[in-house]
């Protein structure tokens, strides 16, 4: 299909034959077929219109950089070039300078968590040049970072441990109070424009983003934050006064690691979710080695504790191992230190 009318063809310069005007005529007649070589063999070609063409690599034209294509066979993307003539970039720019456009692009690299920006010139589907863009559009960078998180997931973000813990607590608490907004992956990905977009202002790398906790607290609101504190406290305080972080991401439910001596005197099993869910107690020795995992502390005291205490007395003789731990005073000290 003939293209738009270009500038008039001038007579060839001295020493050039009239036949050398043929490539220019073909390019003007079929501007969307103007093609650039894509591989070293000269078999694959990219056209301005976006189609891919093939050329016999034994053709004398296969080493040309640009071709004005006159005739092709086949309707698919790999149609064969039947007739064409070579021309150079200077001639193309002279003919189609008004169709050459500037372009810019930002790309996210997951390995560096950063945006790279490139700019250049394009004629249709063909990039004529590209180079790093020293002054990319900041809005495009921020949009690229947000799209990277949407595509690759929230694990790209540099979550502080405290914020990760808040998310797990919120997810657990929401199971027991439907008024608490969800902070799971699906909910946060759906609301990226609300909470993440403001954190991306002025950033070019995801590992430079901060302010996550404040953003999530803003999503929750005051009442939901208080409800989470009530249903999913951050720590368990033992009878001995020691504080132990509760892991709400544990496979078996909320779990806490605590020394046996710190639990002495505790007759009821510790609970969360307003007394509905028992904590999984990972009970350890004074050397923080596992002794027992329990979701029913009174049953442990009344059951296998005697055998455990008998073994522990031999290993840790300086620490108390009473026969009735539920009635014993809690302590974090050795016998010598407490005497």
HELIX and SHEET records of a PDB file:
HELIX    1   1 UNK A   18  UNK A   21  5                                   4    
HELIX    2   2 UNK A   22  UNK A   29  1                                   8    
HELIX    3   3 UNK A   31  UNK A   33  5                                   3    
HELIX    4   4 UNK A   60  UNK A   63  5                                   4    
HELIX    5   5 UNK A   89  UNK A   96  1                                   8    
HELIX    6   6 UNK A   97  UNK A   99  5                                   3    
HELIX    7   7 UNK A  138  UNK A  152  1                                  15    
HELIX    8   8 UNK A  154  UNK A  156  5                                   3    
HELIX    9   9 UNK A  161  UNK A  174  1                                  14    
HELIX   10  10 UNK A  185  UNK A  190  1                                   6    
HELIX   11  11 UNK A  192  UNK A  195  1                                   4    
HELIX   12  12 UNK A  197  UNK A  200  5                                   4    
HELIX   13  13 UNK A  206  UNK A  208  5                                   3    
HELIX   14  14 UNK A  212  UNK A  220  1                                   9    
HELIX   15  15 UNK A  222  UNK A  231  1                                  10    
HELIX   16  16 UNK A  260  UNK A  263  5                                   4    
HELIX   17  17 UNK A  297  UNK A  302  1                                   6    
HELIX   18  18 UNK A  305  UNK A  315  1                                  11    
HELIX   19  19 UNK A  325  UNK A  327  5                                   3    
HELIX   20  20 UNK A  335  UNK A  338  1                                   4    
SHEET    1   A 6 UNK A  35  UNK A  37  0                                        
SHEET    2   A 6 UNK A  44  UNK A  47 -1                                        
SHEET    3   A 6 UNK A  52  UNK A  54 -1                                        
SHEET    4   A 6 UNK A  79  UNK A  87  1                                        
SHEET    5   A 6 UNK A  66  UNK A  73 -1                                        
SHEET    6   A 6 UNK A  35  UNK A  37 -1                                        
SHEET    1   B 3 UNK A 100  UNK A 109  0                                        
SHEET    2   B 3 UNK A 114  UNK A 123 -1                                        
SHEET    3   B 3 UNK A 126  UNK A 132 -1                                        
SHEET    1   C 2 UNK A 235  UNK A 237  0                                        
SHEET    2   C 2 UNK A 243  UNK A 245 -1                                        
SHEET    1   D 3 UNK A 255  UNK A 259  0                                        
SHEET    2   D 3 UNK A 280  UNK A 284  1                                        
SHEET    3   D 3 UNK A 290  UNK A 294 -1                                        
SHEET    1   E 2 UNK A 271  UNK A 272  0                                        
SHEET    2   E 2 UNK A 277  UNK A 278 -1                                        
END                                                                             
